[in-house]
Amino acid sequence: MVTWERRRVEQMGNDKRFHYLTSPEDIGYVEMLAKWAESADDEGDGVGKTPPRWGQKQEWMRMRIADMKRAFVERGEKRREVKTLEEIGFDYEKWKEEEGNGQGEAEHVETEEKRGENGLDKASGGQAE
């Protein structure tokens, strides 16, 4: 973790930019933290709280969140009527059917491949110790 922090400061600076993670880097960071938490030794009677893990759907949503927000805001006052992502044009199941065996699956695999063993984006030099 110390090595990762040092590299992060070199890349982003030692100010508020240090905390700014873009997609898929933020996805990798969450994954790294989950793996780190799961690696803890059991203490006492229990194993503690198991951290949530993101699946393909959550990653798909995260990669599109800016577009989703924009589509929501563009509805103006009608945005109050929106209850699902599908209503603003974002249908994960449809995407999976259309592209799950093609580009969509490749996008998920590419995101996985960009991450190091610790879950951080390899391009960012992320490393946990």
Protein Blocks (a to p, Z undefined) as FASTA:
>chain_A
ZZmmmmmmmmnopafklmpccdfklmmmmmmmmmmmmmpccehjbnbjadddddfklmmm
mmmmmmmmmmmmmnmmmlmmpmbfklnopafklmmmmmmmmmmmmmmmmmmmmpcfkopa
fklopacZZ
